[in-house]
Amino acid sequence: MATRSAALKVDWAKLTSSLGLRGQTAASLQAFKKRNDDARRKVQILSEQAQTVDFEHYRKVLKNQAIVNEIENHFKTFKPATYDVSRQLKAIDAFEAQAVKGAEETKGKVESELRSLQKTLENIETARPFEDLTVDEVAAAQPEIDEKTASLVSKGRWMPAGYKERFGDMSVV
Amino acid sequence: MPQLVPFFFVNQVVFAFVILTVLIYAFSKYILPKFVRIFISRIYINKL
């Protein structure tokens, strides 16, 4: 059976540790593994049991031959019920596709974030001290400086709020 | 003193207005905004 071989190939202990699963995900994975193990054990036990019935023995033992015949007839004509699992499989496939899509999206997002963080780190590492910076460079790094300047100038205010409190008043008058 | 001689009054008034206008324009357009920009940059750097 394809599903059983696939389940056997999964290294459950490694899966949890390598993916770094925690909390509910790990718990539900554990529950799924338990369900799988239980089903496998059940199949094992059932397949080990005898699958033939000695009807001759019952014919000898029981007086009512008709019931033995009927049961034998039932036994011979018994067919295990088959279930149509294609719908479930389809749903699982759809879910898998969606999960893979979500994972890809997350991967892309994480990668772009990593790139930007790397860039920031580079910036920090190669940054010069503030003493070596010019106002133009600071304003280029932070465009809101120019916007704020323009807005203050257009209002005819030549001193930004909080400047004197922070740096002191150098004017003589 | 020539500034008290009425003959030069018109000249003085004209130049006073011209110089005042040029000064106000230059300060408000170029010089003071530069200072404001420096102040804001200074505040920003200190905020980091």
Backbone of each chain as ProteinMPNN parsed JSONL, in Angstrom:
{"seq_chain_A": "MATRSAALKVDWAKLTSSLGLRGQTAASLQAFKKRNDDARRKVQILSEQAQTVDFEHYRKVLKNQAIVNEIENHFKTFKPATYDVSRQLKAIDAFEAQAVKGAEETKGKVESELRSLQKTLENIETARPFEDLTVDEVAAAQPEIDEKTASLVSKGRWMPAGYKERFGDMSVV", "coords_chain_A": {"N_chain_A": [[0.841, -1.204, 0.0], [0.554, 2.14, -0.858], [0.267, 4.356, 0.843], [0.98, 3.348, 3.315], [3.679, 2.743, 3.008], [4.669, 5.272, 2.595], [4.142, 6.433, 5.054], [5.813, 4.941, 6.6], [8.257, 5.824, 5.797], [8.588, 8.273, 6.945], [10.466, 10.105, 9.222], [9.703, 10.493, 12.315], [10.632, 11.595, 14.718], [12.729, 13.143, 13.86], [11.413, 14.895, 12.242], [9.927, 16.603, 13.883], [11.973, 17.858, 15.33], [13.668, 18.932, 13.363], [12.107, 20.697, 11.935], [11.561, 22.426, 13.849], [9.177, 22.498, 15.313], [6.592, 23.578, 17.514], [4.48, 23.671, 20.419], [1.06, 23.741, 19.595], [1.151, 22.699, 17.017], [3.153, 20.737, 17.112], [1.952, 19.06, 18.962], [-0.372, 18.265, 17.615], [0.76, 16.961, 15.521], [1.958, 14.883, 16.839], [-0.301, 13.57, 17.771], [-1.376, 12.776, 15.363], [0.567, 10.988, 14.529], [0.269, 9.056, 16.479], [-2.263, 8.121, 15.89], [-1.819, 7.028, 13.408], [0.033, 5.011, 14.109], [-1.568, 3.441, 15.759], [-3.53, 2.563, 13.968], [-1.954, 1.107, 12.261], [-1.028, -0.893, 13.94], [-3.382, -2.174, 14.537], [-4.125, -3.182, 12.032], [-2.038, -4.931, 11.683], [-2.458, -6.787, 13.794], [-4.959, -7.784, 13.101], [-4.421, -8.913, 10.622], [-2.844, -10.962, 11.339], [-4.51, -12.761, 12.495], [-6.473, -15.757, 12.117], [-7.924, -16.332, 8.951], [-9.599, -18.065, 7.85], [-12.431, -20.192, 8.106], [-13.346, -23.126, 9.712], [-15.748, -24.772, 8.489], [-16.646, -27.38, 8.312], [-16.075, -28.511, 10.746], [-17.913, -27.173, 12.369], [-20.204, -28.148, 11.256], [-20.129, -30.739, 12.084], [-20.318, -30.431, 14.804], [-22.586, -28.882, 15.389], [-26.139, -29.199, 15.454], [-28.003, -27.98, 13.861], [-27.909, -27.742, 10.646], [-28.643, -26.028, 8.692], [-28.238, -23.408, 9.516], [-25.474, -23.318, 9.644], [-24.855, -23.665, 6.977], [-25.999, -21.376, 5.951], [-24.45, -19.397, 7.162], [-21.989, -20.049, 6.106], [-22.46, -19.522, 3.483], [-22.893, -16.779, 3.591], [-20.376, -16.038, 4.458], [-18.801, -16.713, 2.286], [-19.771, -15.072, 0.323], [-19.132, -12.652, 1.305], [-17.934, -9.425, 0.996], [-15.424, -7.082, 1.528], [-16.369, -3.811, 2.509], [-16.039, -1.107, 0.297], [-14.627, 2.075, 0.255], [-15.099, 5.268, -1.119], [-12.507, 7.247, -1.463], [-11.644, 9.326, -2.915], [-12.591, 11.884, -2.838], [-11.827, 12.851, -0.344], [-9.097, 12.619, -0.724], [-8.756, 14.463, -2.711], [-9.45, 16.771, -1.372], [-7.406, 16.797, 0.49], [-5.258, 17.12, -1.212], [-5.83, 19.665, -2.22], [-5.638, 21.122, 0.122], [-2.981, 20.696, 0.686], [-1.774, 21.947, -1.483], [-2.519, 24.545, -0.959], [-1.272, 24.929, 1.49], [1.394, 24.649, 0.763], [1.59, 26.798, -0.925], [1.17, 28.88, 0.864], [3.386, 28.488, 2.472], [5.43, 28.999, 0.665], [4.956, 31.667, 0.168], [5.423, 32.748, 2.701], [8.076, 32.088, 2.89], [9.206, 33.662, 0.886], [8.622, 36.155, 1.937], [10.055, 36.118, 4.323], [12.595, 35.868, 3.269], [12.926, 38.277, 1.89], [12.786, 40.008, 3.997], [15.007, 39.222, 5.403], [16.971, 39.973, 3.605], [16.692, 42.745, 3.682], [17.327, 43.204, 6.316], [19.948, 42.366, 6.305], [21.029, 44.303, 4.7], [20.62, 46.521, 6.312], [22.266, 45.827, 8.423], [24.736, 45.886, 7.164], [24.823, 48.572, 6.582], [24.951, 49.568, 9.181], [27.375, 48.543, 9.989], [29.172, 49.74, 8.273], [28.894, 52.346, 8.838], [29.698, 55.793, 9.267], [31.099, 57.854, 11.896], [29.022, 60.326, 13.554], [30.228, 62.765, 13.557], [31.6, 62.913, 11.188], [29.688, 63.197, 9.311], [27.758, 65.026, 6.871], [25.244, 67.626, 6.736], [23.769, 67.329, 4.443], [24.055, 64.621, 3.882], [22.813, 63.44, 6.062], [20.234, 64.404, 5.664], [19.68, 63.191, 3.245], [19.551, 60.569, 4.026], [17.372, 60.653, 5.633], [14.572, 61.65, 4.533], [12.505, 63.055, 5.684], [13.505, 65.147, 7.084], [13.991, 67.232, 5.286], [11.364, 67.655, 4.49], [10.192, 68.548, 6.86], [11.683, 70.829, 7.305], [10.884, 72.374, 5.089], [8.192, 72.723, 5.723], [8.309, 74.153, 8.135], [9.634, 76.459, 7.287], [7.83, 77.475, 5.448], [5.883, 78.266, 7.157], [7.077, 80.349, 8.297], [8.617, 79.981, 10.518], [11.585, 79.825, 12.299], [12.886, 78.269, 14.067], [13.078, 75.064, 15.193], [10.691, 73.239, 17.192], [11.513, 72.572, 20.544], [14.21, 72.684, 20.247], [15.819, 74.592, 21.567], [15.497, 73.841, 24.21], [16.841, 71.5, 24.222], [19.435, 71.925, 23.222], [20.253, 74.309, 24.203], [20.319, 77.931, 24.366], [21.961, 79.938, 22.19], [21.945, 82.552, 21.5], [22.72, 86.019, 21.964], [21.109, 88.174, 22.522]], "CA_chain_A": [[0.0, 0.0, 0.0], [1.421, 3.314, -1.028], [0.205, 5.243, 2.004], [1.698, 2.781, 4.438], [5.115, 2.894, 2.787], [4.994, 6.686, 2.794], [4.141, 6.694, 6.492], [6.992, 4.296, 7.191], [9.462, 6.575, 5.431], [8.691, 9.516, 7.719], [11.206, 10.018, 10.483], [8.853, 11.394, 13.116], [11.414, 12.341, 15.725], [13.524, 14.157, 13.164], [10.484, 15.876, 11.665], [9.595, 17.608, 14.895], [13.141, 18.658, 15.737], [14.286, 19.672, 12.25], [11.246, 21.814, 11.541], [11.43, 23.341, 14.988], [7.756, 22.67, 15.626], [6.346, 23.762, 18.934], [3.11, 23.94, 20.833], [-0.084, 23.003, 19.081], [1.53, 21.97, 15.809], [3.849, 19.52, 17.531], [0.985, 18.185, 19.637], [-1.271, 17.642, 16.648], [1.576, 16.012, 14.761], [2.116, 13.718, 17.72], [-1.587, 12.867, 17.774], [-1.497, 12.145, 14.051], [1.484, 9.844, 14.532], [-0.332, 8.039, 17.346], [-3.375, 7.549, 15.136], [-1.204, 6.199, 12.373], [0.594, 3.817, 14.755], [-2.677, 2.602, 16.235], [-4.157, 1.918, 12.82], [-1.028, 0.117, 11.727], [-1.009, -2.007, 14.886], [-4.658, -2.861, 14.382], [-4.046, -3.942, 10.789], [-1.079, -6.024, 11.937], [-3.106, -7.786, 14.644], [-6.05, -8.41, 12.361], [-3.923, -9.749, 9.528], [-2.228, -12.164, 11.901], [-5.555, -13.708, 12.908], [-6.884, -16.718, 11.101], [-8.924, -15.75, 8.073], [-10.456, -19.14, 7.312], [-13.321, -20.789, 9.106], [-13.528, -24.564, 9.454], [-17.2, -25.004, 8.562], [-16.888, -28.815, 8.513], [-16.056, -28.728, 12.193], [-19.187, -26.71, 12.927], [-21.259, -29.067, 10.788], [-20.096, -31.929, 12.94], [-20.658, -30.104, 16.185], [-23.926, -28.324, 15.533], [-27.208, -30.0, 14.869], [-28.692, -27.165, 12.862], [-27.015, -27.603, 9.498], [-29.096, -24.923, 7.842], [-27.597, -22.136, 9.93], [-24.066, -23.389, 9.24], [-24.827, -23.412, 5.537], [-26.28, -19.949, 5.709], [-23.286, -18.597, 7.561], [-20.918, -20.303, 5.141], [-22.836, -18.777, 2.281], [-22.608, -15.363, 3.879], [-18.922, -15.858, 4.552], [-18.199, -16.776, 0.949], [-20.168, -13.928, -0.496], [-18.772, -11.382, 1.956], [-16.88, -8.605, 0.359], [-15.218, -5.892, 2.366], [-16.947, -2.588, 1.958], [-15.024, -0.198, -0.232], [-14.985, 3.481, 0.438], [-14.57, 6.168, -2.143], [-11.747, 8.256, -0.736], [-11.068, 10.295, -3.855], [-12.951, 13.257, -2.434], [-10.929, 13.235, 0.743], [-7.757, 12.808, -1.279], [-8.754, 15.73, -3.436], [-9.426, 17.836, -0.362], [-6.06, 16.83, 1.063], [-4.384, 17.727, -2.217], [-6.092, 21.108, -2.256], [-5.073, 21.687, 1.355], [-1.523, 20.67, 0.565], [-1.374, 23.006, -2.418], [-2.666, 25.83, -0.278], [-0.226, 25.028, 2.522], [2.677, 24.873, 0.091], [1.569, 28.169, -1.419], [1.386, 29.74, 2.033], [4.774, 28.348, 2.915], [6.277, 29.708, -0.299], [4.758, 33.102, 0.404], [6.136, 33.082, 3.932], [9.499, 31.987, 2.604], [9.584, 34.869, 0.15], [8.56, 37.306, 2.839], [11.184, 36.013, 5.252], [13.837, 36.126, 2.544], [13.056, 39.721, 1.613], [13.075, 40.659, 5.284], [16.407, 38.918, 5.707], [17.805, 40.82, 2.747], [16.67, 44.135, 4.17], [18.076, 43.225, 7.577], [21.364, 42.269, 5.947], [21.401, 45.625, 4.202], [20.694, 47.391, 7.484], [23.465, 45.449, 9.181], [25.865, 46.419, 6.414], [24.802, 50.018, 6.815], [25.407, 49.859, 10.535], [28.791, 48.224, 10.124], [30.018, 50.662, 7.506], [28.5, 53.719, 9.129], [30.731, 56.677, 9.795], [30.611, 58.57, 13.074], [28.2, 61.501, 13.239], [31.089, 63.933, 13.353], [32.05, 62.962, 9.801], [28.545, 63.329, 8.396], [27.299, 66.371, 6.546], [23.788, 67.759, 6.842], [23.185, 66.776, 3.217], [23.997, 63.156, 3.98], [21.756, 63.097, 7.033], [18.935, 64.675, 5.04], [19.447, 62.183, 2.214], [19.162, 59.328, 4.694], [16.07, 60.827, 6.287], [13.937, 62.714, 3.737], [11.536, 63.854, 6.439], [14.177, 66.364, 7.546], [13.715, 68.286, 4.303], [9.933, 67.983, 4.532], [9.918, 69.347, 8.058], [12.273, 72.145, 7.056], [10.02, 73.131, 4.177], [6.937, 73.115, 6.382], [8.608, 75.21, 9.108], [9.978, 77.675, 6.553], [6.617, 78.03, 4.844], [5.108, 78.909, 8.226], [7.86, 81.477, 8.786], [9.235, 79.692, 11.823], [13.001, 79.552, 12.008], [13.477, 77.47, 15.149], [12.23, 73.9, 15.445], [10.239, 73.115, 18.575], [12.303, 71.705, 21.406], [15.655, 72.771, 19.989], [16.518, 75.363, 22.612], [15.474, 73.061, 25.444], [17.771, 70.388, 24.142], [20.813, 72.312, 22.945], [20.578, 75.589, 24.805], [20.124, 79.119, 23.537], [23.268, 80.556, 21.993], [21.839, 83.955, 21.101], [23.128, 86.942, 23.022], [19.97, 89.029, 22.923]], "C_chain_A": [[0.877, 1.255, 0.0], [1.456, 4.175, 0.233], [1.033, 4.683, 3.154], [3.198, 2.963, 4.255], [5.541, 4.342, 2.989], [5.084, 6.992, 4.278], [5.383, 6.088, 7.139], [8.246, 5.107, 6.937], [9.668, 7.8, 6.31], [9.46, 9.254, 9.01], [10.575, 11.027, 11.445], [9.661, 12.241, 14.083], [12.181, 13.473, 15.069], [12.623, 15.28, 12.656], [10.196, 16.999, 12.658], [10.784, 18.503, 15.2], [13.664, 19.501, 14.585], [13.435, 20.843, 11.811], [11.062, 22.807, 12.678], [9.99, 23.574, 15.371], [7.576, 22.762, 17.137], [4.857, 23.862, 19.172], [2.091, 23.062, 20.144], [0.286, 22.169, 17.871], [2.195, 20.656, 16.173], [2.873, 18.539, 18.16], [0.095, 17.489, 18.62], [-0.507, 16.658, 15.779], [1.754, 14.727, 15.551], [0.835, 12.878, 17.712], [-1.781, 12.117, 16.466], [-0.633, 10.899, 13.983], [0.884, 8.698, 15.345], [-1.463, 7.326, 16.607], [-2.857, 6.591, 14.066], [-0.681, 4.904, 12.979], [-0.507, 2.867, 15.183], [-3.299, 1.84, 15.077], [-3.261, 0.823, 12.283], [-1.015, -1.124, 12.623], [-2.268, -2.847, 14.721], [-4.632, -3.745, 13.137], [-3.146, -5.151, 10.987], [-1.771, -7.152, 12.698], [-4.162, -8.535, 13.852], [-5.525, -9.32, 11.264], [-3.245, -10.999, 10.058], [-3.277, -13.206, 12.261], [-5.957, -14.606, 11.749], [-7.998, -16.119, 10.263], [-9.816, -16.813, 7.435], [-11.279, -19.705, 8.456], [-13.546, -22.259, 8.733], [-15.011, -24.897, 9.603], [-17.541, -26.467, 8.779], [-16.974, -29.146, 9.997], [-17.396, -28.335, 12.815], [-20.326, -27.616, 12.496], [-21.323, -30.293, 11.679], [-20.656, -31.606, 14.321], [-22.112, -29.689, 16.32], [-24.963, -29.2, 14.862], [-27.851, -29.256, 13.716], [-27.758, -26.888, 11.688], [-27.361, -26.378, 8.663], [-28.366, -23.619, 8.198], [-26.121, -22.121, 9.557], [-23.948, -23.072, 7.753], [-25.023, -21.933, 5.235], [-25.071, -19.076, 6.035], [-22.152, -18.784, 6.573], [-21.17, -19.504, 3.861], [-22.507, -17.276, 2.434], [-21.127, -15.092, 3.864], [-18.288, -15.814, 3.176], [-18.542, -15.548, 0.119], [-19.747, -12.587, 0.112], [-17.669, -10.669, 1.187], [-16.656, -7.394, 1.256], [-15.773, -4.64, 1.683], [-15.818, -1.698, 1.447], [-15.537, 1.233, -0.085], [-14.363, 4.303, -0.679], [-13.843, 7.319, -1.441], [-11.212, 9.359, -1.651], [-11.397, 11.726, -3.446], [-12.046, 13.755, -1.323], [-9.531, 13.522, 0.212], [-7.655, 14.138, -1.995], [-8.663, 16.904, -2.449], [-8.031, 17.959, 0.238], [-5.096, 17.484, 0.086], [-4.551, 19.232, -2.254], [-5.461, 21.785, -1.041], [-3.564, 21.772, 1.256], [-1.047, 21.796, -0.347], [-1.428, 24.362, -1.734], [-1.548, 26.028, 0.76], [1.113, 25.319, 1.89], [2.748, 26.309, -0.404], [1.85, 29.151, -0.258], [2.827, 29.699, 2.494], [5.703, 29.103, 1.984], [6.194, 31.214, -0.061], [5.565, 33.551, 1.624], [7.634, 33.075, 3.689], [9.975, 33.255, 1.897], [9.635, 36.075, 1.065], [9.777, 37.312, 3.769], [12.483, 36.343, 4.546], [14.022, 37.617, 2.283], [13.389, 40.471, 2.899], [14.539, 40.455, 5.66], [17.327, 39.807, 4.9], [17.863, 42.241, 3.296], [17.446, 44.243, 5.479], [19.573, 43.18, 7.314], [21.878, 43.636, 5.504], [21.566, 46.597, 5.379], [21.958, 47.118, 8.28], [24.709, 46.001, 8.504], [25.99, 47.921, 6.65], [25.388, 50.351, 8.173], [26.915, 49.637, 10.646], [29.671, 49.231, 9.406], [29.711, 52.12, 7.814], [29.677, 54.528, 9.67], [30.196, 57.345, 11.058], [29.886, 59.849, 12.675], [29.058, 62.733, 12.966], [31.503, 64.063, 11.901], [30.91, 63.165, 8.814], [28.275, 64.798, 8.099], [25.782, 66.401, 6.664], [23.121, 67.152, 5.616], [23.049, 65.261, 3.308], [22.907, 62.727, 4.944], [20.392, 63.292, 6.4], [18.632, 63.67, 3.946], [18.997, 60.874, 2.837], [17.762, 59.435, 5.272], [15.324, 61.97, 5.6], [12.956, 63.562, 4.533], [12.164, 65.116, 7.027], [13.866, 67.518, 6.597], [12.237, 68.684, 4.319], [9.615, 68.895, 5.714], [10.479, 70.755, 7.9], [11.353, 72.99, 6.185], [8.76, 73.606, 4.879], [7.18, 74.236, 7.398], [8.869, 76.544, 8.394], [8.717, 78.307, 5.966], [5.734, 78.69, 5.897], [5.849, 80.116, 8.785], [8.426, 81.237, 10.166], [10.653, 79.214, 11.577], [13.659, 78.737, 13.103], [12.572, 76.266, 15.41], [11.885, 73.77, 16.924], [11.163, 72.169, 19.337], [13.798, 71.822, 21.191], [16.384, 73.459, 21.121], [16.57, 74.571, 23.911], [16.562, 71.998, 25.426], [19.22, 70.861, 24.034], [21.189, 73.672, 23.54], [20.414, 76.736, 23.828], [21.453, 79.849, 23.422], [23.166, 82.057, 21.712], [22.11, 84.873, 22.284], [21.931, 87.768, 23.495], [18.773, 88.185, 23.335]], "O_chain_A": [[1.82, 1.376, 0.782], [2.511, 4.659, 0.645], [1.7, 5.425, 3.876], [3.913, 3.292, 5.202], [6.632, 4.613, 3.49], [5.979, 7.713, 4.72], [5.935, 6.638, 8.092], [9.181, 5.095, 7.737], [10.782, 8.313, 6.416], [9.16, 8.335, 9.771], [10.86, 12.224, 11.404], [9.415, 13.436, 14.249], [12.287, 14.579, 15.598], [13.008, 16.449, 12.64], [10.219, 18.18, 12.313], [10.654, 19.722, 15.315], [14.059, 20.65, 14.784], [13.957, 21.865, 11.366], [10.488, 23.881, 12.5], [9.602, 24.691, 15.714], [8.289, 22.131, 17.918], [4.075, 24.104, 18.252], [2.212, 21.838, 20.101], [-0.206, 21.052, 17.711], [1.862, 19.602, 15.632], [2.952, 17.334, 17.924], [-0.17, 16.291, 18.726], [-1.055, 15.643, 15.348], [1.707, 13.628, 15.0], [0.879, 11.65, 17.654], [-2.275, 10.99, 16.443], [-1.049, 9.874, 13.442], [0.974, 7.531, 14.961], [-1.607, 6.105, 16.683], [-3.392, 5.502, 13.859], [-0.917, 3.823, 12.438], [-0.408, 1.654, 15.001], [-3.563, 0.641, 15.172], [-3.728, -0.249, 11.898], [-0.994, -2.254, 12.136], [-2.22, -4.077, 14.761], [-5.056, -4.9, 13.172], [-3.448, -6.25, 10.523], [-1.69, -8.318, 12.312], [-4.252, -9.761, 13.918], [-6.102, -10.373, 10.996], [-3.084, -11.981, 9.333], [-2.975, -14.398, 12.325], [-5.802, -14.262, 10.577], [-8.906, -15.477, 10.79], [-10.668, -16.513, 6.599], [-10.864, -19.692, 9.615], [-13.889, -22.584, 7.596], [-15.475, -25.255, 10.685], [-18.583, -26.787, 9.353], [-17.81, -29.934, 10.441], [-17.943, -29.044, 13.66], [-21.281, -27.838, 13.239], [-22.394, -30.815, 11.989], [-21.373, -32.406, 14.921], [-22.794, -30.098, 17.259], [-24.703, -29.85, 13.85], [-28.202, -29.859, 12.702], [-26.946, -25.964, 11.709], [-26.502, -25.774, 8.019], [-27.945, -22.852, 7.332], [-25.569, -21.08, 9.201], [-23.072, -22.32, 7.326], [-24.336, -21.333, 4.408], [-24.721, -18.156, 5.296], [-21.442, -17.838, 6.233], [-20.272, -18.915, 3.259], [-21.941, -16.632, 1.551], [-20.665, -14.077, 3.343], [-17.385, -15.022, 2.907], [-17.735, -15.054, -0.669], [-19.969, -11.528, -0.476], [-16.649, -11.239, 0.803], [-17.615, -6.756, 1.691], [-15.658, -4.45, 0.472], [-14.778, -1.558, 2.091], [-16.716, 1.528, -0.28], [-13.241, 4.048, -1.115], [-14.466, 8.233, -0.902], [-10.433, 10.212, -1.226], [-10.615, 12.651, -3.665], [-11.566, 14.889, -1.335], [-8.87, 14.484, 0.603], [-6.649, 14.844, -1.917], [-7.926, 17.869, -2.652], [-7.532, 19.06, 0.467], [-4.24, 18.282, 0.469], [-3.578, 19.984, -2.311], [-4.845, 22.847, -1.14], [-2.943, 22.752, 1.669], [-0.078, 22.497, -0.054], [-0.542, 25.202, -1.889], [-0.969, 27.107, 0.892], [1.886, 26.13, 2.399], [3.79, 26.96, -0.327], [2.635, 30.092, -0.379], [3.416, 30.717, 2.857], [6.643, 29.764, 2.428], [7.195, 31.93, -0.084], [6.274, 34.558, 1.602], [8.37, 33.921, 4.197], [10.997, 33.841, 2.253], [10.545, 36.901, 0.993], [10.429, 38.335, 3.975], [13.363, 36.997, 5.106], [15.118, 38.156, 2.431], [14.16, 41.43, 2.899], [15.212, 41.359, 6.155], [18.319, 40.331, 5.407], [18.927, 42.857, 3.366], [18.133, 45.234, 5.727], [20.362, 43.846, 7.985], [22.973, 44.067, 5.863], [22.513, 47.382, 5.433], [22.631, 48.036, 8.748], [25.617, 46.513, 9.159], [27.073, 48.46, 6.88], [26.196, 51.268, 8.319], [27.633, 50.405, 11.286], [30.772, 49.544, 9.859], [30.206, 53.022, 7.138], [30.52, 54.028, 10.414], [28.984, 57.397, 11.271], [30.109, 60.388, 11.59], [28.652, 63.633, 12.23], [31.733, 65.17, 11.416], [31.143, 63.292, 7.612], [28.516, 65.683, 8.921], [25.121, 65.363, 6.689], [22.056, 66.542, 5.713], [22.052, 64.69, 2.867], [22.17, 61.776, 4.684], [19.497, 62.463, 6.566], [17.472, 63.323, 3.727], [18.176, 60.153, 2.27], [17.05, 58.437, 5.388], [15.423, 63.122, 6.023], [12.609, 64.666, 4.113], [11.456, 66.043, 7.421], [13.526, 68.622, 7.023], [11.889, 69.857, 4.185], [8.877, 69.873, 5.59], [9.855, 71.739, 8.297], [11.076, 74.15, 6.486], [8.306, 74.732, 4.674], [6.372, 75.156, 7.518], [8.402, 77.6, 8.82], [8.559, 79.527, 5.985], [4.932, 79.568, 5.578], [5.325, 80.829, 9.641], [8.687, 82.185, 10.907], [10.897, 78.323, 10.764], [14.872, 78.533, 13.073], [11.419, 76.435, 15.807], [12.674, 74.137, 17.795], [11.541, 71.109, 18.838], [14.578, 71.148, 21.864], [17.424, 72.991, 21.586], [17.566, 74.62, 24.633], [17.127, 71.642, 26.459], [20.119, 70.295, 24.657], [22.324, 74.125, 23.39], [20.376, 76.535, 22.614], [22.005, 80.319, 24.417], [24.18, 82.755, 21.688], [21.786, 84.563, 23.43], [21.76, 88.027, 24.686], [17.731, 88.729, 23.7]]}, "seq_chain_B": "MPQLVPFFFVNQVVFAFVILTVLIYAFSKYILPKFVRIFISRIYINKL", "coords_chain_B": {"N_chain_B": [[27.277, 116.131, 6.802], [26.368, 113.731, 4.411], [23.978, 112.236, 4.467], [22.154, 113.795, 5.652], [21.682, 115.718, 3.875], [19.247, 117.055, 1.863], [19.261, 116.571, -0.87], [20.178, 113.97, -1.315], [18.204, 112.349, -0.296], [16.215, 110.83, -1.714], [17.729, 108.97, -3.122], [18.847, 107.606, -0.918], [16.549, 106.519, 0.302], [15.631, 104.851, -1.729], [17.779, 103.03, -1.975], [17.784, 102.003, 0.607], [15.33, 100.566, 0.656], [15.811, 98.765, -1.44], [18.039, 97.342, -0.499], [17.028, 96.29, 1.914], [14.968, 94.693, 0.913], [16.394, 92.843, -0.648], [17.944, 91.671, 1.355], [15.99, 90.542, 3.09], [14.797, 88.767, 1.332], [16.987, 87.097, 0.662], [17.694, 86.052, 3.163], [15.323, 84.754, 4.008], [14.963, 82.958, 2.029], [17.321, 81.542, 1.516], [19.328, 81.582, 3.599], [18.322, 81.374, 6.323], [16.616, 79.026, 6.085], [18.621, 77.11, 5.701], [19.849, 77.071, 8.17], [17.715, 76.184, 9.722], [17.438, 73.668, 8.682], [19.815, 72.533, 9.506], [19.417, 72.578, 12.276], [17.229, 70.854, 12.537], [18.314, 68.481, 11.56], [20.213, 68.085, 13.511], [18.635, 67.669, 15.769], [17.421, 65.333, 14.925], [19.589, 63.532, 14.682], [20.36, 63.387, 17.342], [18.203, 62.123, 18.353], [18.46, 59.514, 17.566]], "CA_chain_B": [[26.957, 114.716, 6.607], [25.537, 113.664, 3.203], [22.638, 111.647, 4.69], [21.261, 114.853, 6.107], [21.485, 116.674, 2.781], [18.013, 116.62, 1.185], [19.505, 116.142, -2.249], [20.43, 112.514, -1.373], [17.145, 111.592, 0.389], [15.57, 109.854, -2.607], [18.722, 107.91, -3.324], [18.948, 106.803, 0.307], [15.321, 105.729, 0.495], [15.619, 103.795, -2.751], [18.736, 101.985, -1.636], [17.323, 101.329, 1.824], [14.313, 99.57, 0.301], [16.42, 97.709, -2.259], [18.888, 96.494, 0.336], [16.146, 95.548, 2.827], [14.264, 93.652, 0.151], [17.351, 91.791, -0.995], [18.322, 90.973, 2.59], [14.874, 89.704, 3.568], [14.623, 87.663, 0.404], [18.106, 86.154, 0.778], [17.62, 85.347, 4.454], [14.181, 83.839, 4.14], [14.976, 81.932, 0.989], [18.53, 80.721, 1.492], [20.197, 81.474, 4.769], [17.626, 80.811, 7.49], [16.252, 77.617, 5.892], [19.803, 76.279, 5.899], [20.012, 76.906, 9.62], [16.622, 75.329, 10.216], [17.764, 72.299, 8.271], [20.875, 72.061, 10.403], [18.82, 72.329, 13.6], [16.387, 69.646, 12.503], [19.223, 67.337, 11.454], [20.843, 67.9, 14.814], [17.622, 67.03, 16.632], [17.203, 63.965, 14.469], [20.754, 62.71, 15.042], [20.35, 63.153, 18.791], [17.098, 61.22, 18.69], [18.825, 58.142, 17.202]], "C_chain_B": [[26.004, 114.569, 5.417], [24.146, 113.092, 3.464], [21.64, 112.686, 5.204], [21.016, 115.895, 5.024], [20.268, 116.219, 1.979], [18.224, 116.128, -0.232], [19.646, 114.615, -2.355], [19.286, 111.676, -0.779], [16.536, 110.505, -0.494], [16.495, 108.666, -2.832], [18.796, 106.998, -2.108], [17.733, 105.913, 0.513], [15.279, 104.58, -0.494], [16.556, 102.668, -2.347], [18.36, 101.254, -0.354], [16.315, 100.249, 1.488], [14.912, 98.422, -0.487], [17.214, 96.761, -1.375], [18.033, 95.672, 1.3], [15.469, 94.394, 2.103], [15.204, 92.494, -0.165], [17.719, 90.985, 0.247], [17.211, 90.019, 3.048], [14.698, 88.501, 2.655], [15.723, 86.626, 0.597], [18.037, 85.377, 2.084], [16.495, 84.324, 4.473], [14.261, 82.712, 3.132], [16.174, 81.006, 1.138], [19.186, 80.524, 2.848], [19.484, 80.831, 5.949], [17.146, 79.377, 7.268], [17.426, 76.664, 6.081], [20.033, 76.027, 7.389], [18.946, 75.986, 10.189], [16.914, 73.872, 9.883], [18.849, 71.713, 9.177], [20.289, 71.711, 11.774], [18.031, 71.02, 13.602], [17.25, 68.397, 12.371], [19.863, 67.032, 12.798], [19.871, 67.212, 15.778], [17.458, 65.572, 16.23], [18.354, 63.053, 14.875], [20.756, 62.401, 16.532], [19.241, 62.223, 19.218], [17.488, 59.771, 18.46], [19.38, 57.358, 18.387]], "O_chain_B": [[24.948, 115.201, 5.396], [23.21, 113.434, 2.742], [20.43, 112.463, 5.186], [20.245, 116.835, 5.218], [20.261, 115.101, 1.463], [17.425, 115.339, -0.736], [19.274, 114.031, -3.373], [19.368, 110.448, -0.753], [16.365, 109.371, -0.046], [16.083, 107.509, -2.74], [18.806, 105.774, -2.239], [17.848, 104.734, 0.847], [14.928, 103.457, -0.131], [16.179, 101.496, -2.37], [18.58, 100.049, -0.227], [16.427, 99.126, 1.981], [14.584, 97.258, -0.257], [17.088, 95.541, -1.479], [18.287, 94.482, 1.486], [15.403, 93.274, 2.608], [14.862, 91.327, 0.023], [17.796, 89.758, 0.195], [17.46, 88.852, 3.35], [14.481, 87.378, 3.111], [15.448, 85.43, 0.686], [18.295, 84.173, 2.106], [16.681, 83.183, 4.894], [13.699, 81.637, 3.345], [16.053, 79.803, 0.908], [19.56, 79.405, 3.199], [19.976, 79.856, 6.516], [17.256, 78.564, 8.186], [17.251, 75.545, 6.563], [20.365, 74.917, 7.806], [19.225, 75.125, 11.023], [16.674, 72.969, 10.685], [18.795, 70.544, 9.557], [20.624, 70.68, 12.357], [18.139, 70.202, 14.515], [16.962, 67.372, 12.99], [20.032, 65.872, 13.173], [20.246, 66.293, 16.506], [17.368, 64.687, 17.081], [18.134, 61.94, 15.353], [21.107, 61.296, 16.944], [19.298, 61.609, 20.284], [16.918, 58.876, 19.084], [19.732, 56.187, 18.243]]}, "name": "protein", "num_of_chains": 2, "seq": "MATRSAALKVDWAKLTSSLGLRGQTAASLQAFKKRNDDARRKVQILSEQAQTVDFEHYRKVLKNQAIVNEIENHFKTFKPATYDVSRQLKAIDAFEAQAVKGAEETKGKVESELRSLQKTLENIETARPFEDLTVDEVAAAQPEIDEKTASLVSKGRWMPAGYKERFGDMSVVMPQLVPFFFVNQVVFAFVILTVLIYAFSKYILPKFVRIFISRIYINKL"}
